[in-house]
């Protein structure tokens, strides 16, 4: 054990020379916390927008050294003996390569947060990862925990950075933590009470060398889990990750399924979400958690998220009444299967958050027939499996964005009879033409679904801006 391993929130970090990589949300939170603890902090960022430069100026006032620019992350200052990196920085970057060559420990902000828990009130960590559904599940979980009267906070890749949540003077009883694969890559000592991997599908292959490497980082969430490893019965990869995890003695596997639950799982019986994992009489019966009608959406992936959230909450003893109350109260964030209403008998739905093929497939399977609006930055993903799975639901497809040809090729191979309209354009005004084309394809009773299967940054600032543009185009269509 090194001197760094012995440090915590109640010890002085004076003499620790920390390099923080990145000045985004997690980078700023880490730097600010380390300064508060007494460390000497150097912030290195390849670039920064205006808001991040304001944060950088504040850190300088607090005593940090800040270097921003293309040269800032090409090497590591010689006086740094700990690196805390932002999650989006790949391990192949020059600055992290320099840290590895010199034997300098590299932590993520989540790792720092775990080490800074209050030993007298550490709280319970319930952690969620997966290619899709993380934010929805964590927010559902937080709603359920609050319905049970617990002091809970949603944090991590959603909401507050974990280190800020942990350092709050009024400690939380439960932390509902969303973790991306990038965050997990730089997390080594975390030991959650319970954790869930919702699904594992092709994504971020512009960051990872292989799907195996991506899945391995997802699986890190299960390591040292103390109570329950929640996995998706319909996704064998999640169960494999549980089987390979080095968990604490006594931890058990708990599956969630859209089918009838077997012993040790939660699932659906007719329209009832049911628990056969956390009740004493689970061999012969199940406890009702809520009904599908209690949820904001009956979409299969939404129901699956609710089951995962319920399982995590039940692992800390939340009663079934609070599960029902919390799930009833939950309202999805914008741009997640958001119903925009009907125009001339055609329903429009904004699921701009579906930024990879797996998410798009989940969304598409909730509607039939559907006019699919897709395209953007594919991030190295392929669409053959998606098209094969949903082709019978497709009335037509409208494509936009830089990598629309990738989707068009998959449609040509696997759904050659489906009509496709390619909408070219390199500015946000393209969305009016997209909605117009979708309207030409749709018939009364159909759904026009924006589920792009791609990232948005080729045309839009983020998926939210893309969804807003779609909603505005639908509004203009309605007002004609």
ROVEX-810283 format. One line per field, with one value per residue: residue number from 1; y, x negated, z of N, C-alpha, C in turn. Coordinates in steps of 0.02 Angstrom, whole numbers. Last residue first. Example, Ala and Ser with C-alpha at 12.3 -4.5 7.8 and 13.67 -1.06 7.14 Angstrom:
residues 2
n = (2:1)
n_y = (-112:-284)
n_x = (-642:-660)
n_z = (354:390)
ca_y = (-53:-225)
ca_x = (-684:-615)
ca_z = (357:390)
c_y = (2:-165)
c_x = (-645:-660)
c_z = (394:390)
end
This chain:
residues 480
n = (480:479:478:477:476:475:474:473:472:471:470:469:468:467:466:465:464:463:462:461:460:459:458:457:456:455:454:453:452:451:450:449:448:447:446:445:444:443:442:441:440:439:438:437:436:435:434:433:432:431:430:429:428:427:426:425:424:423:422:421:420:419:418:417:416:415:414:413:412:411:410:409:408:407:406:405:404:403:402:401:400:399:398:397:396:395:394:393:392:391:390:389:388:387:386:385:384:383:382:381:380:379:378:377:376:375:374:373:372:371:370:369:368:367:366:365:364:363:362:361:360:359:358:357:356:355:354:353:352:351:350:349:348:347:346:345:344:343:342:341:340:339:338:337:336:335:334:333:332:331:330:329:328:327:326:325:324:323:322:321:320:319:318:317:316:315:314:313:312:311:310:309:308:307:306:305:304:303:302:301:300:299:298:297:296:295:294:293:292:291:290:289:288:287:286:285:284:283:282:281:280:279:278:277:276:275:274:273:272:271:270:269:268:267:266:265:264:263:262:261:260:259:258:257:256:255:254:253:252:251:250:249:248:247:246:245:244:243:242:241:240:239:238:237:236:235:234:233:232:231:230:229:228:227:226:225:224:223:222:221:220:219:218:217:216:215:214:213:212:211:210:209:208:207:206:205:204:203:202:201:200:199:198:197:196:195:194:193:192:191:190:189:188:187:186:185:184:183:182:181:180:179:178:177:176:175:174:173:172:171:170:169:168:167:166:165:164:163:162:161:160:159:158:157:156:155:154:153:152:151:150:149:148:147:146:145:144:143:142:141:140:139:138:137:136:135:134:133:132:131:130:129:128:127:126:125:124:123:122:121:120:119:118:117:116:115:114:113:112:111:110:109:108:107:106:105:104:103:102:101:100:99:98:97:96:95:94:93:92:91:90:89:88:87:86:85:84:83:82:81:80:79:78:77:76:75:74:73:72:71:70:69:68:67:66:65:64:63:62:61:60:59:58:57:56:55:54:53:52:51:50:49:48:47:46:45:44:43:42:41:40:39:38:37:36:35:34:33:32:31:30:29:28:27:26:25:24:23:22:21:20:19:18:17:16:15:14:13:12:11:10:9:8:7:6:5:4:3:2:1)
n_y = (1231:1182:1058:1098:1161:1047:976:1065:1056:923:930:1019:944:839:912:958:833:784:933:1023:946:882:796:757:651:471:356:317:402:407:478:408:417:290:276:325:373:348:420:483:619:633:621:740:833:803:839:974:1016:981:1064:1167:1140:1084:1007:883:763:632:496:381:219:85:-84:-185:-221:-247:-287:-204:-79:-57:-46:71:166:171:229:349:432:501:637:663:560:468:386:244:156:64:-72:-193:-279:-236:-259:-348:-300:-178:-225:-293:-186:-76:-34:104:211:321:382:530:515:428:423:390:277:250:99:10:5:19:-34:-57:65:62:-41:12:123:59:-8:97:254:352:404:531:558:518:582:546:576:496:547:619:750:730:706:710:680:587:533:439:562:699:734:597:531:534:439:400:262:229:263:178:49:56:72:-55:-141:-61:-84:-157:-151:-221:-144:-62:-154:-191:-69:-50:-162:-128:-10:-61:-137:-35:21:-78:-87:44:104:241:271:143:83:-11:-117:-107:-162:-275:-416:-557:-732:-904:-1008:-959:-841:-802:-689:-589:-552:-620:-604:-477:-406:-307:-361:-406:-562:-532:-499:-495:-540:-693:-801:-906:-818:-713:-708:-575:-475:-483:-484:-580:-576:-662:-607:-609:-691:-614:-499:-553:-543:-601:-695:-689:-559:-575:-664:-580:-494:-580:-616:-533:-566:-543:-433:-419:-367:-429:-381:-362:-316:-317:-339:-297:-243:-149:-213:-233:-125:-170:-280:-221:-161:-272:-335:-248:-153:-35:111:222:187:110:149:-5:-144:-181:-242:-190:-158:-209:-149:-181:-145:-86:-82:-38:25:25:72:159:186:120:182:292:224:167:265:252:326:287:339:323:348:444:580:703:863:908:815:727:650:742:769:643:623:767:765:704:559:493:544:529:555:524:512:469:384:364:296:393:390:269:300:401:330:241:330:374:254:228:339:320:191:154:63:-7:10:30:84:54:112:128:201:290:321:394:375:394:470:442:452:344:374:488:432:353:455:516:393:389:324:338:328:262:316:262:314:450:442:401:513:600:538:410:284:294:443:540:543:559:644:583:621:563:601:672:790:853:849:845:744:791:842:930:1056:1081:1133:1200:1256:1236:1301:1274:1333:1427:1490:1553:1439:1407:1516:1491:1372:1421:1496:1393:1332:1430:1428:1270:1205:1075:995:1031:1006:1076:1036:1066:1007:980:1014:991:1088:1032:922:985:1046:934:866:962:977:845:834:939:984:989:871:794:849:797:835:804:819:916:891:829:778:680:655:587:503:399:278:281:364:279:109:-60)
n_x = (2453:2428:2368:2243:2194:2183:2085:1979:1966:1925:1800:1733:1729:1646:1527:1505:1483:1366:1276:1261:1270:1202:1112:1155:1236:1224:1356:1485:1599:1749:1893:2028:2191:2310:2476:2603:2590:2421:2267:2195:2217:2163:2028:2009:2032:1928:1821:1842:1820:1685:1595:1555:1428:1328:1299:1383:1499:1592:1658:1779:1828:1940:1894:1838:1719:1657:1523:1449:1505:1481:1343:1330:1390:1299:1193:1243:1246:1145:1192:1371:1518:1654:1801:1893:2048:2110:2044:2057:1971:1844:1783:1675:1603:1559:1472:1375:1318:1248:1101:996:909:991:1088:1169:1316:1476:1657:1822:1940:2102:2183:2334:2252:2136:2036:1928:1863:1792:1700:1631:1568:1481:1401:1341:1347:1425:1564:1602:1709:1843:1994:2126:2285:2418:2540:2657:2613:2503:2490:2352:2229:2166:2003:1897:1812:1811:1802:1824:1982:2038:2103:2207:2210:2091:2124:2233:2174:2075:2152:2211:2104:1967:1793:1677:1578:1629:1731:1656:1618:1746:1792:1703:1740:1874:1855:1790:1896:1984:1906:1901:2041:2152:2248:2206:2219:2309:2426:2448:2374:2378:2267:2233:2289:2189:2224:2191:2104:1980:1995:2022:1944:1890:1811:1848:1962:2073:2148:2261:2398:2466:2401:2267:2098:1967:1818:1753:1756:1855:1910:2038:2087:1998:1910:1801:1652:1566:1440:1317:1248:1122:1050:893:883:824:757:848:895:1032:1058:1027:1127:1238:1210:1217:1351:1487:1600:1570:1456:1418:1347:1279:1286:1181:1053:931:804:856:954:892:819:896:859:732:767:829:715:640:725:731:576:513:617:652:733:827:941:1032:1133:1188:1254:1357:1351:1277:1282:1247:1232:1128:964:817:675:546:540:576:559:663:777:782:804:928:1014:1128:1230:1281:1357:1315:1393:1380:1263:1208:1179:1068:1015:928:1009:1044:918:887:984:1067:1246:1314:1230:1118:1142:1307:1446:1462:1563:1620:1777:1912:1955:1946:1808:1798:1870:1790:1671:1717:1743:1612:1554:1627:1595:1455:1445:1489:1353:1241:1209:1226:1250:1248:1263:1183:1224:1117:1021:996:867:787:843:746:635:627:731:679:573:651:716:612:481:302:147:-17:-162:-261:-306:-221:-98:-118:-131:-2:66:18:54:181:228:334:430:537:663:650:504:391:268:112:-23:-139:-227:-340:-349:-196:-180:-131:-29:64:29:29:157:217:190:150:145:120:226:278:396:371:373:508:560:508:577:706:687:659:784:853:786:696:534:408:325:271:221:188:111:111:72:201:300:432:461:394:475:596:557:522:647:727:658:676:815:840:678:544:407:323:227:99:42:-57:-46:-71:78:191:237:384:516:528:369:228:174:131:20:-76:-28:-42)
n_z = (-2001:-1876:-1896:-1943:-1829:-1746:-1815:-1795:-1657:-1644:-1711:-1628:-1510:-1550:-1568:-1440:-1379:-1434:-1487:-1591:-1755:-1857:-1795:-1669:-1633:-1656:-1702:-1699:-1702:-1700:-1723:-1803:-1838:-1845:-1920:-1929:-2098:-2158:-2219:-2320:-2300:-2173:-2202:-2274:-2171:-2085:-2170:-2189:-2058:-2039:-2101:-2024:-1977:-2118:-2229:-2326:-2393:-2360:-2439:-2405:-2447:-2428:-2427:-2497:-2438:-2310:-2317:-2405:-2389:-2254:-2257:-2334:-2251:-2148:-2217:-2262:-2153:-2087:-2078:-2104:-2130:-2199:-2167:-2217:-2192:-2114:-2029:-1971:-2032:-1987:-1865:-1877:-1986:-1933:-1830:-1901:-1980:-1939:-1844:-1788:-1794:-1769:-1846:-1838:-1934:-1932:-1956:-1932:-1990:-1971:-1926:-1872:-1719:-1581:-1507:-1583:-1589:-1466:-1487:-1598:-1541:-1452:-1546:-1623:-1532:-1475:-1428:-1400:-1481:-1496:-1519:-1627:-1695:-1783:-1895:-1908:-1931:-1805:-1627:-1508:-1462:-1334:-1316:-1299:-1240:-1238:-1061:-943:-883:-719:-586:-508:-523:-459:-326:-298:-316:-217:-103:-96:-76:14:3:30:-60:-165:-215:-300:-397:-445:-498:-604:-683:-712:-786:-899:-951:-987:-1088:-1183:-1220:-1176:-1101:-994:-861:-769:-733:-830:-782:-602:-471:-392:-305:-276:-297:-248:-218:-187:-114:16:42:-95:-201:-318:-387:-419:-567:-649:-745:-852:-852:-761:-778:-653:-567:-494:-410:-509:-658:-721:-889:-975:-966:-824:-728:-600:-488:-396:-239:-112:-30:-49:-185:-349:-491:-633:-720:-705:-751:-886:-923:-912:-1018:-1128:-1144:-1118:-1052:-920:-862:-685:-536:-400:-231:-124:-157:-286:-338:-498:-579:-658:-753:-867:-948:-982:-1061:-1170:-1230:-1261:-1352:-1458:-1465:-1433:-1407:-1480:-1581:-1524:-1455:-1470:-1470:-1304:-1162:-1025:-889:-750:-583:-410:-235:-163:-240:-224:-311:-360:-495:-640:-773:-833:-787:-874:-995:-975:-849:-719:-600:-442:-307:-143:12:110:102:220:207:135:-5:-62:-144:-244:-299:-350:-449:-518:-536:-688:-739:-709:-546:-470:-372:-200:-51:94:85:68:-40:-136:-153:-222:-339:-394:-415:-514:-620:-639:-681:-798:-880:-892:-957:-1083:-1159:-1116:-940:-761:-596:-419:-263:-113:40:157:252:380:425:313:171:23:-55:-139:-226:-291:-365:-451:-519:-588:-602:-585:-604:-533:-629:-700:-816:-909:-867:-899:-1037:-1070:-1034:-1134:-1255:-1249:-1228:-1143:-1184:-1094:-1037:-897:-837:-711:-604:-557:-451:-456:-553:-599:-736:-829:-971:-1138:-1209:-1162:-1211:-1345:-1370:-1211:-1048:-884:-724:-553:-420:-331:-350:-469:-550:-544:-615:-742:-770:-782:-897:-984:-989:-1060:-1184:-1195:-1223:-1245:-1171:-1008:-846:-691:-544:-372:-216:-93:-2:-23:-117:-226:-246:-286:-406:-483:-491:-555:-678:-728:-741:-837:-904:-915:-910:-786:-655:-552:-391:-265:-94:0:86:115:276:301:278:159:139:101:73:-57:-51:3:-44:0)
ca_y = (1251:1250:1060:1059:1201:1102:947:1050:1120:945:886:1036:1007:825:875:1007:875:750:874:1029:978:936:818:816:709:533:390:264:407:363:499:402:441:331:263:268:380:343:394:411:590:640:570:675:832:792:771:929:1029:943:1002:1175:1116:1132:1012:949:792:705:524:449:260:147:-26:-163:-186:-224:-327:-276:-108:-62:-101:8:151:143:166:296:401:430:619:662:623:470:450:271:189:90:-10:-138:-291:-221:-214:-356:-367:-179:-183:-330:-245:-75:-64:52:145:302:312:502:558:453:397:445:285:284:157:23:-34:49:-12:-116:44:110:-44:-49:133:103:-46:50:197:373:340:502:580:478:605:529:592:514:518:548:714:776:684:718:749:590:587:418:490:665:750:658:526:563:454:471:301:219:296:250:71:43:128:4:-141:-100:-39:-164:-114:-248:-199:-34:-120:-241:-100:-2:-156:-189:-8:-14:-170:-83:62:-59:-142:20:31:212:325:172:131:51:-81:-131:-112:-212:-366:-496:-671:-847:-1026:-1024:-836:-856:-753:-608:-520:-620:-670:-491:-450:-314:-346:-336:-524:-582:-475:-499:-498:-640:-762:-892:-878:-721:-730:-634:-456:-511:-453:-563:-564:-638:-654:-574:-677:-674:-513:-519:-561:-548:-684:-752:-576:-528:-685:-637:-467:-549:-664:-515:-567:-613:-437:-429:-368:-413:-407:-391:-348:-304:-326:-319:-299:-125:-190:-283:-128:-111:-290:-261:-120:-223:-370:-256:-210:-75:45:231:236:74:178:68:-110:-182:-229:-220:-163:-197:-177:-150:-182:-132:-60:-99:30:1:9:146:218:103:119:303:266:122:247:246:306:309:305:356:306:374:544:642:822:906:857:779:619:712:823:671:582:722:789:748:598:514:508:561:528:571:484:526:382:408:257:372:447:277:247:415:386:216:288:422:288:181:326:380:206:153:106:33:-22:43:62:77:70:143:141:283:310:392:370:327:480:432:508:349:314:493:482:322:408:555:433:378:360:312:374:229:338:250:243:430:466:357:453:617:548:479:291:274:372:538:539:493:646:598:609:590:570:604:759:856:804:882:753:761:801:860:1046:1056:1069:1206:1239:1239:1278:1291:1283:1405:1446:1595:1476:1361:1507:1552:1371:1374:1529:1441:1296:1414:1489:1320:1226:1131:1007:1021:1003:1055:1061:1041:1053:957:1038:944:1092:1096:912:944:1087:985:834:937:1033:873:792:934:976:1043:892:797:835:822:802:844:780:880:936:808:831:690:688:654:507:465:290:236:389:336:171:0)
ca_x = (2466:2455:2435:2287:2207:2228:2152:2001:1985:1988:1853:1743:1766:1716:1557:1517:1538:1428:1284:1216:1299:1248:1098:1112:1268:1212:1291:1434:1547:1706:1823:1984:2126:2269:2404:2592:2625:2494:2311:2193:2234:2235:2061:2000:2074:1997:1827:1847:1885:1737:1611:1618:1484:1346:1248:1382:1433:1597:1594:1769:1779:1925:1915:1904:1717:1726:1570:1433:1502:1550:1374:1302:1420:1365:1182:1230:1309:1136:1130:1308:1483:1585:1774:1836:1998:2147:2028:2094:2042:1865:1841:1722:1632:1606:1530:1417:1349:1321:1133:1046:883:938:1097:1101:1272:1414:1593:1777:1880:2056:2144:2278:2265:2185:2095:1969:1902:1845:1747:1670:1618:1534:1438:1389:1311:1365:1543:1551:1643:1796:1924:2093:2214:2386:2473:2661:2649:2518:2509:2421:2239:2222:2049:1965:1813:1780:1819:1791:1918:2050:2046:2189:2267:2096:2068:2240:2231:2057:2110:2254:2137:2029:1849:1735:1567:1568:1749:1688:1567:1701:1827:1704:1672:1858:1892:1756:1834:2004:1924:1839:2005:2099:2249:2208:2229:2248:2397:2486:2348:2402:2311:2197:2305:2218:2190:2233:2173:1984:1985:2061:1927:1941:1799:1778:1951:2009:2150:2190:2373:2445:2453:2320:2166:1992:1879:1756:1695:1829:1895:1976:2106:2039:1978:1826:1717:1583:1512:1340:1284:1157:1119:930:876:870:730:830:822:998:1070:987:1058:1231:1213:1153:1304:1421:1603:1578:1512:1401:1408:1258:1322:1247:1063:1000:810:801:972:941:784:897:927:739:728:869:772:612:706:791:619:484:593:612:682:771:876:1029:1079:1196:1188:1348:1415:1259:1318:1231:1263:1174:1034:851:746:557:508:599:512:595:758:772:744:870:998:1058:1225:1223:1376:1292:1385:1385:1322:1198:1235:1064:1067:899:977:1095:956:844:986:1009:1187:1320:1291:1125:1098:1242:1423:1443:1532:1582:1704:1890:1946:2013:1838:1765:1893:1860:1671:1693:1796:1663:1529:1629:1664:1482:1414:1536:1411:1236:1242:1195:1281:1215:1300:1177:1229:1173:1000:1060:921:787:837:807:650:576:735:738:559:603:756:647:535:369:199:52:-118:-231:-340:-293:-110:-105:-188:-59:75:8:-16:160:176:270:412:468:658:666:573:409:341:152:43:-144:-161:-327:-392:-247:-160:-177:-77:71:35:-33:138:192:239:120:188:88:205:209:392:380:311:459:577:488:504:690:707:606:728:873:787:742:584:449:308:327:199:240:98:147:48:153:232:397:492:371:405:593:583:472:588:746:664:610:780:877:750:574:474:327:296:114:92:-59:-25:-128:21:159:211:312:500:556:442:259:194:186:81:-52:-67:0)
ca_z = (-2070:-1881:-1866:-1985:-1888:-1728:-1808:-1864:-1688:-1614:-1736:-1698:-1512:-1533:-1624:-1493:-1358:-1451:-1446:-1533:-1696:-1875:-1863:-1674:-1665:-1620:-1713:-1698:-1754:-1660:-1725:-1744:-1862:-1801:-1915:-1885:-2034:-2167:-2167:-2315:-2365:-2181:-2161:-2308:-2231:-2062:-2143:-2247:-2090:-2004:-2135:-2060:-1937:-2066:-2177:-2294:-2386:-2355:-2416:-2431:-2410:-2462:-2386:-2518:-2503:-2317:-2277:-2398:-2456:-2278:-2219:-2358:-2316:-2135:-2181:-2311:-2174:-2099:-2113:-2068:-2130:-2176:-2188:-2179:-2232:-2170:-2063:-1940:-2043:-2055:-1866:-1822:-1989:-1990:-1815:-1854:-2010:-1931:-1902:-1779:-1811:-1720:-1828:-1831:-1894:-1962:-1931:-1948:-1949:-2017:-1907:-1917:-1780:-1628:-1470:-1566:-1646:-1477:-1431:-1605:-1593:-1426:-1495:-1652:-1559:-1512:-1457:-1356:-1505:-1456:-1515:-1565:-1698:-1719:-1889:-1892:-1983:-1859:-1694:-1531:-1485:-1380:-1300:-1321:-1228:-1295:-1130:-966:-920:-785:-630:-507:-546:-531:-360:-293:-357:-286:-124:-102:-141:10:-12:73:3:-134:-170:-240:-358:-415:-442:-549:-656:-676:-723:-855:-929:-935:-1030:-1150:-1187:-1221:-1102:-1061:-909:-798:-686:-835:-840:-666:-501:-385:-356:-248:-316:-262:-237:-219:-187:-13:75:-47:-136:-297:-359:-386:-509:-635:-677:-853:-887:-764:-793:-722:-570:-544:-412:-442:-620:-683:-822:-971:-987:-887:-744:-668:-492:-461:-281:-166:-12:-28:-114:-303:-425:-586:-718:-689:-681:-846:-926:-866:-950:-1111:-1113:-1144:-1125:-942:-910:-755:-575:-468:-289:-114:-92:-265:-266:-456:-535:-609:-693:-815:-919:-940:-1000:-1124:-1208:-1215:-1290:-1416:-1481:-1487:-1386:-1419:-1598:-1555:-1436:-1460:-1506:-1376:-1192:-1091:-923:-820:-641:-475:-291:-130:-234:-202:-293:-292:-476:-572:-726:-853:-757:-802:-987:-981:-918:-738:-670:-481:-369:-204:-47:130:76:181:231:209:24:-19:-86:-203:-267:-299:-388:-515:-501:-630:-741:-778:-592:-482:-436:-253:-110:68:92:122:21:-115:-119:-157:-294:-378:-368:-450:-591:-617:-621:-742:-861:-859:-892:-1028:-1162:-1176:-997:-825:-658:-481:-311:-184:-2:112:183:343:474:346:243:63:-12:-87:-184:-248:-313:-405:-479:-537:-628:-559:-641:-530:-592:-643:-754:-916:-862:-830:-997:-1086:-993:-1063:-1239:-1255:-1278:-1114:-1194:-1116:-1110:-926:-859:-780:-604:-612:-457:-430:-538:-527:-697:-791:-901:-1090:-1246:-1144:-1139:-1316:-1400:-1279:-1099:-951:-778:-617:-469:-323:-292:-410:-541:-514:-544:-707:-765:-728:-835:-970:-958:-991:-1143:-1219:-1176:-1269:-1241:-1053:-915:-737:-611:-429:-268:-143:10:21:-51:-197:-228:-225:-351:-467:-461:-489:-632:-717:-692:-774:-908:-877:-932:-859:-675:-619:-433:-326:-151:-27:75:53:233:306:341:162:136:107:141:-40:-82:43:-49:0)
c_y = (1255:1272:1128:1063:1165:1145:1002:1020:1110:1010:908:994:1028:889:861:973:926:791:842:965:979:976:878:834:762:592:450:291:350:353:457:427:446:352:308:250:316:354:393:382:513:611:572:619:766:791:757:856:983:957:967:1113:1125:1109:1067:951:861:733:600:477:328:191:38:-102:-159:-187:-306:-315:-183:-95:-111:-52:85:124:131:229:346:395:546:631:613:541:456:337:217:123:6:-75:-236:-230:-204:-316:-376:-247:-187:-290:-282:-136:-73:26:89:231:286:431:530:502:433:429:343:304:184:90:-13:6:15:-98:-14:88:2:-56:71:114:-4:12:146:316:351:433:551:493:559:548:581:526:542:512:639:735:742:696:760:663:593:469:467:590:708:672:594:561:479:489:375:257:289:286:147:68:119:65:-79:-93:-80:-117:-112:-211:-228:-88:-91:-208:-151:-32:-108:-187:-70:-10:-125:-119:17:-16:-121:-33:2:136:300:226:169:104:-13:-91:-144:-154:-301:-446:-612:-787:-965:-1037:-903:-860:-812:-677:-533:-597:-677:-563:-468:-349:-357:-313:-451:-547:-535:-476:-498:-596:-706:-854:-858:-790:-743:-650:-515:-483:-474:-523:-542:-632:-621:-625:-640:-654:-574:-536:-522:-578:-634:-741:-638:-540:-640:-662:-523:-521:-633:-560:-552:-618:-508:-438:-371:-422:-382:-421:-383:-346:-305:-293:-317:-179:-167:-264:-176:-107:-230:-271:-158:-179:-321:-290:-209:-133:6:165:249:121:139:87:-34:-138:-236:-204:-200:-210:-160:-186:-144:-176:-111:-81:-38:2:-18:77:209:129:99:239:277:161:198:226:307:281:329:312:349:327:472:611:757:866:852:826:671:683:795:730:614:685:741:769:643:552:536:519:565:532:539:500:445:410:299:331:432:335:255:363:402:270:265:385:337:214:281:368:265:173:99:84:22:4:79:45:95:90:163:218:307:381:367:319:413:444:501:405:319:434:487:369:372:510:471:416:340:356:346:274:305:267:227:356:446:377:401:556:560:487:362:279:356:465:534:488:582:602:631:571:603:569:688:825:802:835:792:776:767:814:973:1036:1039:1139:1250:1214:1289:1262:1314:1353:1415:1553:1521:1395:1461:1546:1432:1371:1485:1482:1342:1377:1474:1379:1276:1148:1066:1039:988:1060:1032:1077:1025:1015:1015:965:1048:1105:976:935:1048:1026:886:905:1009:931:818:894:968:1042:944:813:845:801:837:808:825:835:895:855:801:745:697:691:578:460:356:249:346:364:224:62)
c_x = (2541:2470:2468:2359:2252:2244:2202:2071:2010:2012:1921:1799:1781:1758:1631:1548:1556:1489:1351:1218:1249:1271:1140:1090:1219:1232:1285:1363:1496:1643:1785:1914:2081:2206:2371:2519:2619:2527:2384:2248:2236:2258:2136:2034:2069:2045:1898:1854:1895:1807:1671:1639:1551:1410:1263:1332:1438:1528:1600:1706:1774:1881:1894:1930:1785:1734:1643:1491:1491:1552:1446:1333:1395:1398:1249:1219:1299:1200:1126:1251:1415:1557:1704:1815:1944:2099:2076:2090:2086:1940:1871:1786:1686:1640:1581:1479:1396:1356:1208:1073:934:912:1046:1106:1202:1378:1534:1709:1838:1996:2105:2245:2333:2191:2150:2030:1949:1891:1806:1721:1661:1588:1495:1431:1362:1321:1484:1528:1587:1725:1885:2019:2183:2312:2441:2595:2649:2550:2518:2430:2309:2235:2103:2018:1885:1771:1781:1811:1890:1984:2069:2137:2248:2156:2072:2186:2237:2113:2086:2214:2181:2063:1913:1792:1630:1551:1688:1707:1597:1648:1782:1737:1670:1788:1878:1789:1795:1942:1945:1852:1941:2057:2195:2211:2233:2266:2338:2461:2383:2370:2339:2239:2267:2230:2226:2190:2216:2053:1988:2053:1961:1924:1856:1769:1878:2009:2080:2184:2298:2417:2433:2382:2213:2064:1901:1817:1695:1763:1868:1969:2043:2058:2025:1895:1736:1647:1528:1416:1304:1191:1157:1000:918:853:770:804:800:922:1030:997:1014:1160:1207:1154:1237:1368:1536:1577:1517:1464:1390:1319:1291:1276:1131:1016:880:810:917:960:832:861:928:808:733:832:814:668:679:773:681:529:563:580:636:720:816:957:1084:1141:1197:1277:1411:1323:1282:1268:1248:1208:1074:924:775:630:530:575:534:545:687:748:730:805:939:1051:1151:1227:1328:1314:1363:1371:1321:1265:1235:1121:1065:952:951:1065:1010:879:944:1007:1128:1253:1292:1190:1103:1201:1359:1423:1512:1540:1673:1815:1921:2010:1910:1794:1863:1888:1743:1695:1777:1724:1581:1606:1668:1554:1448:1509:1453:1293:1234:1232:1236:1246:1281:1215:1225:1170:1057:1045:990:843:839:793:716:591:686:743:618:585:711:689:567:419:267:100:-47:-188:-311:-330:-184:-120:-179:-121:21:18:-26:88:151:212:344:447:588:657:588:484:366:225:79:-76:-171:-259:-375:-286:-214:-150:-128:24:37:-26:74:168:210:171:152:132:163:184:322:372:315:392:527:503:479:614:692:623:670:817:804:744:631:500:346:307:258:214:152:124:73:131:180:326:456:398:376:521:578:494:536:686:680:611:710:838:780:650:504:398:301:185:98:-17:-23:-111:-40:100:177:290:424:535:465:335:230:213:141:13:-39:-44)
c_z = (-2084:-1952:-1877:-1961:-1938:-1789:-1790:-1863:-1759:-1645:-1709:-1728:-1583:-1534:-1611:-1554:-1411:-1431:-1464:-1491:-1638:-1815:-1883:-1745:-1689:-1663:-1667:-1705:-1755:-1700:-1675:-1759:-1802:-1839:-1863:-1877:-1993:-2100:-2189:-2270:-2362:-2248:-2168:-2269:-2268:-2122:-2122:-2226:-2150:-2032:-2103:-2097:-1972:-2033:-2127:-2238:-2353:-2342:-2417:-2398:-2444:-2418:-2422:-2479:-2526:-2383:-2282:-2368:-2453:-2347:-2241:-2322:-2343:-2201:-2168:-2278:-2224:-2121:-2132:-2107:-2097:-2181:-2157:-2210:-2187:-2219:-2120:-1982:-2013:-2067:-1936:-1831:-1936:-1995:-1871:-1837:-1963:-1959:-1887:-1846:-1805:-1732:-1778:-1805:-1895:-1916:-1965:-1916:-1976:-1974:-1967:-1901:-1809:-1691:-1516:-1525:-1629:-1534:-1441:-1549:-1602:-1478:-1467:-1602:-1584:-1536:-1503:-1381:-1463:-1479:-1468:-1570:-1629:-1730:-1824:-1885:-1972:-1915:-1742:-1603:-1511:-1398:-1354:-1301:-1240:-1284:-1180:-1038:-937:-824:-698:-559:-554:-560:-435:-332:-357:-332:-196:-126:-150:-59:-20:60:45:-70:-135:-190:-294:-372:-407:-487:-598:-645:-680:-786:-882:-907:-972:-1088:-1151:-1186:-1148:-1056:-981:-850:-715:-785:-846:-722:-564:-412:-341:-304:-284:-281:-256:-248:-223:-89:40:-19:-87:-225:-337:-360:-485:-568:-674:-786:-888:-790:-798:-727:-643:-531:-462:-449:-552:-652:-781:-899:-988:-902:-814:-673:-564:-462:-347:-212:-65:-6:-95:-230:-373:-521:-666:-682:-662:-771:-883:-866:-898:-1040:-1093:-1112:-1158:-1018:-937:-797:-649:-513:-354:-178:-86:-203:-245:-384:-486:-559:-639:-751:-859:-910:-954:-1058:-1156:-1187:-1238:-1350:-1437:-1509:-1445:-1398:-1539:-1586:-1465:-1443:-1497:-1407:-1268:-1114:-989:-860:-705:-530:-355:-182:-194:-188:-275:-270:-408:-551:-654:-803:-774:-768:-913:-972:-918:-811:-690:-552:-422:-263:-106:72:102:160:192:241:100:11:-37:-139:-222:-264:-333:-449:-508:-602:-679:-791:-662:-530:-456:-315:-158:10:63:133:79:-51:-96:-118:-225:-329:-347:-397:-521:-589:-595:-678:-800:-836:-856:-960:-1099:-1180:-1057:-879:-717:-543:-380:-223:-75:71:133:269:441:397:278:137:25:-37:-125:-201:-265:-348:-429:-492:-571:-602:-613:-569:-591:-600:-691:-852:-865:-820:-925:-1046:-1008:-1018:-1164:-1230:-1286:-1163:-1164:-1124:-1137:-1001:-898:-791:-672:-600:-515:-426:-513:-507:-623:-745:-865:-1020:-1200:-1183:-1119:-1243:-1369:-1305:-1168:-1001:-844:-672:-524:-372:-283:-347:-480:-504:-510:-632:-727:-716:-775:-907:-943:-955:-1070:-1170:-1209:-1215:-1270:-1124:-959:-808:-657:-493:-335:-187:-39:36:-1:-127:-199:-201:-285:-407:-440:-454:-562:-669:-678:-722:-839:-886:-886:-879:-751:-637:-500:-379:-213:-85:53:37:172:259:352:226:146:102:151:30:-63:15:-4:0)
end
